Amino acid sequence: MRPIAAASLVALLAIAACSEPVPQPASAPTPAPAPAALVGVDLNQPVQALGTEPFWGIEITASAITYTDPEGPPRTGDNPGPTLQGTTAVYASTVGDEPIEITLIATECSDGMSDRTYPLTAMVKLGDISLNGCAGSRAALEAQPPA
């Protein structure tokens, strides 16, 4: 009885080896990443942040973060993209040779020098310096001239 069982097993394995592979079902397409936005500000589009006393500015584009102030030339670094958590987006990079961390919070902000309001509050840590200001999409800020 044993030799018959072994012969049957060998025959089944030979048949299986000669058959065509069973097609695998197609995998579902990978979903697109969720849009990065805070209170209607599309973080995939250029964002500007600014502050007064001291004056400073930041432009965040898809590929770069640029910091400016009246004290020296602009400093630019790579934009790794934001880390989103609830109503907060954090960018961590280096501009020039200094680390920078930009935290955008979905709370309305006033720059203190005009009647303009911004949809985001900005907190910036540049090296050992802490700065506070406001932010919004570049397109919205350009469309709303300062009062």
C-alpha positions as CSV (number, residue, x, y, z in Angstrom):
1,M,0.0,0.0,0.0
2,R,2.9,2.3,0.7
3,P,4.4,2.2,-2.8
4,I,1.0,3.1,-4.3
5,A,0.5,6.1,-2.0
6,A,4.0,7.3,-2.8
7,A,3.5,6.9,-6.6
8,S,0.2,8.8,-6.3
9,L,1.9,11.6,-4.5
10,V,4.6,11.8,-7.1
11,A,2.0,11.9,-9.9
12,L,0.1,14.7,-8.2
13,L,3.3,16.8,-7.7
14,A,4.2,16.3,-11.4
15,I,0.8,17.4,-12.5
16,A,1.0,20.5,-10.2
17,A,4.4,21.4,-11.5
18,C,3.3,21.3,-15.1
19,S,0.1,23.4,-14.6
20,E,-0.1,27.1,-15.1
21,P,0.1,29.3,-12.0
22,V,-3.1,30.5,-10.6
23,P,-3.5,34.2,-11.3
24,Q,-3.4,36.4,-8.2
25,P,-6.1,39.0,-7.7
26,A,-5.0,42.5,-8.5
27,S,-4.3,44.6,-5.5
28,A,-6.4,47.6,-4.8
29,P,-4.8,50.9,-5.9
30,T,-2.9,52.8,-3.3
31,P,-5.0,55.6,-2.0
32,A,-3.7,59.1,-2.6
33,P,-2.3,60.8,0.5
34,A,-4.7,62.9,2.5
35,P,-4.4,66.6,1.7
36,A,-2.3,68.5,4.2
37,A,-4.5,71.4,5.3
38,L,-5.2,73.5,8.4
39,V,-8.4,75.6,8.6
40,G,-8.6,75.8,4.8
41,V,-4.9,76.6,4.3
42,D,-3.5,74.0,1.8
43,L,0.0,73.2,3.1
44,N,0.9,71.8,-0.3
45,Q,0.8,75.3,-1.7
46,P,3.2,78.2,-0.7
47,V,2.7,79.4,2.9
48,Q,4.0,82.6,4.4
49,A,4.7,83.3,8.0
50,L,5.7,86.6,9.5
51,G,6.4,88.3,12.8
52,T,7.0,91.8,14.2
53,E,9.3,93.0,17.0
54,P,11.7,91.6,15.7
55,F,10.6,91.6,12.0
56,W,11.1,88.2,10.3
57,G,9.5,86.2,7.5
58,I,9.3,82.6,6.3
59,E,8.2,81.3,3.0
60,I,7.4,77.6,2.8
61,T,7.2,76.1,-0.7
62,A,6.9,72.5,-1.8
63,S,10.7,72.1,-1.9
64,A,12.2,74.8,0.4
65,I,11.9,76.8,3.5
66,T,13.3,80.4,3.4
67,Y,13.9,82.5,6.5
68,T,14.4,86.3,6.1
69,D,15.0,89.1,8.6
70,P,16.5,92.7,8.2
71,E,19.8,91.5,9.8
72,G,21.2,89.5,6.9
73,P,20.7,87.6,3.7
74,P,17.9,85.0,3.3
75,R,18.6,81.5,4.6
76,T,17.2,78.6,2.8
77,G,16.8,74.9,3.5
78,D,14.9,71.8,2.3
79,N,11.2,71.4,3.1
80,P,10.7,67.8,4.3
81,G,7.0,68.5,4.6
82,P,4.8,69.0,7.7
83,T,4.0,66.6,10.4
84,L,0.3,67.0,11.1
85,Q,-1.3,66.3,14.4
86,G,-4.8,67.6,14.9
87,T,-4.8,71.4,14.4
88,T,-1.0,71.7,14.3
89,A,1.5,71.3,11.5
90,V,5.3,71.2,12.3
91,Y,8.1,71.6,9.9
92,A,11.6,70.7,11.0
93,S,14.6,71.5,8.9
94,T,17.8,73.5,8.7
95,V,18.2,76.9,7.1
96,G,21.7,78.1,6.4
97,D,23.5,76.2,9.2
98,E,20.8,76.6,11.9
99,P,18.1,74.2,12.8
100,I,14.6,75.6,12.4
101,E,11.2,74.3,13.7
102,I,8.1,76.0,12.5
103,T,4.8,75.2,14.2
104,L,1.6,76.3,12.6
105,I,-1.5,76.3,14.7
106,A,-5.1,76.6,13.4
107,T,-6.0,79.6,15.5
108,E,-6.7,83.1,14.1
109,C,-3.9,85.6,14.5
110,S,-3.3,89.3,14.3
111,D,0.1,90.7,13.5
112,G,-0.4,93.6,16.0
113,M,0.5,96.3,13.4
114,S,-2.4,96.2,11.0
115,D,-6.1,95.2,10.9
116,R,-5.2,92.1,9.0
117,T,-6.0,88.7,10.4
118,Y,-4.4,85.4,9.5
119,P,-5.8,81.9,9.8
120,L,-2.8,80.4,11.5
121,T,-0.6,81.3,14.4
122,A,3.2,80.6,13.8
123,M,5.8,79.7,16.4
124,V,9.3,79.4,15.2
125,K,12.4,78.1,16.9
126,L,15.5,79.2,14.9
127,G,18.6,77.9,16.7
128,D,18.3,79.3,20.2
129,I,15.8,82.1,19.2
130,S,12.0,81.8,19.7
131,L,9.8,83.9,17.4
132,N,6.0,84.3,17.4
133,G,3.9,85.5,14.5
134,C,1.1,84.7,12.0
135,A,0.8,82.7,8.8
136,G,-1.5,82.0,5.9
137,S,-1.4,80.9,2.3
138,R,0.7,83.1,0.1
139,A,-2.2,83.5,-2.4
140,A,-4.6,84.7,0.3
141,L,-2.1,87.1,1.8
142,E,-1.3,88.6,-1.6
143,A,-5.1,89.0,-2.3
144,Q,-5.6,90.8,1.0
145,P,-3.4,93.9,1.1
146,P,-2.4,95.2,4.5
147,A,-4.8,97.7,6.0
